[in-house]
Amino acid sequence: MKKLDDGEKFSPSYPYPLHDWRLDKDTGMIGMGAETVVDYALKFEVKYGKQTWVYGYADDRISYVLSRRVWDEGYGGGRPALRWAGDVEERITVGVENLVKEVRKQ
């Protein structure tokens, strides 16, 4: 926090970790870095089935990761979550879609 208070800038990009594990034909786990809001779990359960478990803090605990809904409500999640772009949910969704396709091919 002191670095931020002293005017230090964050990098304009961040290597956000995502995981997908298939436990069986119907059951999977999607891991996301940092503390995600519930909107991600709701979205991915609809898209990939009720047997999809979505969890945060996988490999990272940098900050909150907001959905577009929460972003639009004006909740910034505090520093350093304020660094995320407004399209972070879309970027994560595309990343999860690509990962799930790759894992399910195997």
C-alpha positions as CSV (number, residue, x, y, z in Angstrom):
1,M,0.0,0.0,0.0
2,K,2.9,2.3,0.7
3,K,4.1,1.9,-2.9
4,L,0.7,2.9,-4.2
5,D,0.5,5.9,-1.8
6,D,3.9,6.9,-3.1
7,G,2.6,7.0,-6.6
8,E,4.1,3.7,-7.9
9,K,2.2,2.4,-10.9
10,F,1.0,-1.2,-11.5
11,S,1.9,-3.1,-14.6
12,P,-0.7,-2.7,-17.4
13,S,-1.2,-6.5,-17.6
14,Y,-1.3,-9.4,-15.2
15,P,-0.9,-13.2,-15.8
16,Y,-4.2,-14.3,-14.4
17,P,-4.2,-18.1,-13.5
18,L,-7.1,-20.3,-14.6
19,H,-7.5,-24.1,-14.1
20,D,-10.0,-26.8,-15.3
21,W,-10.0,-30.3,-13.8
22,R,-12.4,-33.0,-15.0
23,L,-13.2,-35.4,-12.2
24,D,-15.6,-37.5,-14.3
25,K,-17.8,-37.1,-17.4
26,D,-20.2,-34.6,-15.6
27,T,-18.1,-33.2,-12.7
28,G,-15.5,-30.5,-13.1
29,M,-13.7,-27.8,-11.2
30,I,-12.8,-24.4,-12.5
31,G,-10.1,-22.7,-10.5
32,M,-9.6,-18.9,-10.7
33,G,-6.9,-16.7,-9.2
34,A,-7.7,-14.2,-6.4
35,E,-11.1,-13.7,-4.7
36,T,-13.8,-13.8,-7.3
37,V,-17.4,-12.7,-6.9
38,V,-20.2,-15.2,-7.0
39,D,-21.2,-14.2,-10.5
40,Y,-18.5,-16.3,-12.0
41,A,-19.7,-19.5,-10.3
42,L,-23.3,-18.8,-11.3
43,K,-22.2,-18.2,-15.0
44,F,-20.0,-21.2,-15.3
45,E,-22.5,-23.5,-13.5
46,V,-25.1,-22.6,-16.1
47,K,-22.6,-23.0,-19.0
48,Y,-20.9,-26.2,-17.9
49,G,-23.5,-27.8,-15.6
50,K,-24.5,-27.9,-12.0
51,Q,-21.7,-30.4,-11.2
52,T,-19.2,-27.6,-12.0
53,W,-17.4,-26.3,-8.9
54,V,-16.0,-22.8,-9.3
55,Y,-13.5,-21.6,-6.7
56,G,-11.1,-18.7,-6.2
57,Y,-7.7,-18.3,-4.6
58,A,-6.2,-20.8,-7.1
59,D,-2.5,-19.8,-7.3
60,D,-3.1,-16.2,-6.5
61,R,-4.7,-13.9,-3.9
62,I,-3.9,-10.5,-5.4
63,S,-7.4,-8.9,-4.9
64,Y,-11.0,-9.1,-5.7
65,V,-11.8,-10.0,-9.3
66,L,-15.0,-8.2,-10.2
67,S,-17.8,-9.2,-12.6
68,R,-19.3,-6.6,-15.0
69,R,-22.4,-6.4,-12.8
70,V,-20.4,-5.6,-9.7
71,W,-18.2,-3.2,-11.7
72,D,-21.4,-1.4,-13.0
73,E,-22.7,-1.1,-9.4
74,G,-19.6,1.0,-8.7
75,Y,-18.0,-1.4,-6.3
76,G,-14.3,-1.1,-6.9
77,G,-13.2,-3.8,-4.4
78,G,-10.6,-1.5,-2.9
79,R,-7.0,-1.3,-3.9
80,P,-5.5,-3.1,-5.8
81,A,-8.8,-4.3,-7.5
82,L,-9.2,-0.9,-9.0
83,R,-6.6,-1.9,-11.6
84,W,-8.9,-4.3,-13.4
85,A,-10.4,-3.1,-16.7
86,G,-14.2,-3.0,-17.2
87,D,-14.0,-6.0,-19.5
88,V,-12.2,-8.3,-17.0
89,E,-15.2,-10.7,-16.8
90,E,-15.3,-11.1,-20.6
91,R,-11.6,-11.8,-20.7
92,I,-11.8,-14.4,-18.0
93,T,-14.8,-16.0,-19.6
94,V,-13.0,-16.4,-22.9
95,G,-10.0,-17.8,-21.1
96,V,-12.2,-20.4,-19.2
97,E,-14.0,-21.3,-22.5
98,N,-10.7,-22.0,-24.2
99,L,-9.3,-24.0,-21.3
100,V,-12.5,-26.1,-20.9
101,K,-12.4,-26.9,-24.7
102,E,-8.8,-28.0,-24.4
103,V,-9.3,-30.1,-21.3
104,R,-12.4,-31.8,-22.6
105,K,-10.6,-32.8,-25.8
106,Q,-8.4,-35.2,-23.8
